[in-house]
Amino acid sequence: GIKMKISKETIDFVLSFSEDRDWKQFHNPKDLALSLSLEASELLELFQWLSSDEAVKKNKEKMREELADIIVYAIDFADALGFEDLDALIMDKMKKNEEKYPLSKAKGSNKKYTEL
């Protein structure tokens, strides 16, 4: 499978980047949520009027940058709300997803959990 990583050093750098510039004063949950949505929209825009394959071929480097922006804002959002343990945050949600999408019913299906 795909092996991804993010280090504590990267998270610390993201947080110190904002602190060093005195931007945390602007990092309230509402504005960070808006920023997350805007960056996700910028990622989505790269697919407009193209097939998925065409969009990736044409815009992969831009997608990389937009994804970085999304992850940075997600880290800032977690920090603003005091969510320090991102592993626990993700695993708690994935456990809920496991309950909603049991392997026996969801494997190979794109149906919403209410339709399984």
Sequence and secondary structure as in RCSB ss.txt:
>XXXX:A:sequence
GIKMKISKETIDFVLSFSEDRDWKQFHNPKDLALSLSLEASELLELFQWLSSDEAVKKNKEKMREELADIIVYAI
DFADALGFEDLDALIMDKMKKNEEKYPLSKAKGSNKKYTEL
>XXXX:A:secstr
       HHHHHHHHHHHHHTT GGG  HHHHHHHHHHHHHHHHHTTTTS HHHHHHHHHHHHHHHHHHHHHHHH
HHHHHTT   HHHHHHHHHHHHHHHS HHHHTT    GGG 
